Amino acid sequence: MLQLFENKDVVIIGETHRRPESTKFVTNTVAEYLKGGKCLIVGLEIPSHQQPVLERAFLGVWRLNRISISSSTSC
C-alpha cells in the first residue's frame, strides 16, 4: 500500500465511521509510513464546536485528549 504514496504530494484516504477496521487501517498505515522517516499530515473530521479546544491544544495550553469524539463517529 505504501508504494502507492511514493512521489505523491497529497493522498486522500476515506474511511467509514463506526468501523473498527477503518481505525486499524489508518493507524497501521500511518505507523508504517512514519517508519520511513517522512513527514505526514493527517486531516481529521472534528466538529466545529471543538475548534477552541484544538487551538488551545496547539498552543500547548490544553492536551489533545480534551477533544471529544462523537459517538456517531467513534469506533
Secondary structure, DSSP 8 states (H G I E B T S, - for coil): -GGGGTT-S-------TT-HHHHHHHHHHHHHHHHTT----------GGGHHHHHHHHTTSS-GGGS---TTT--
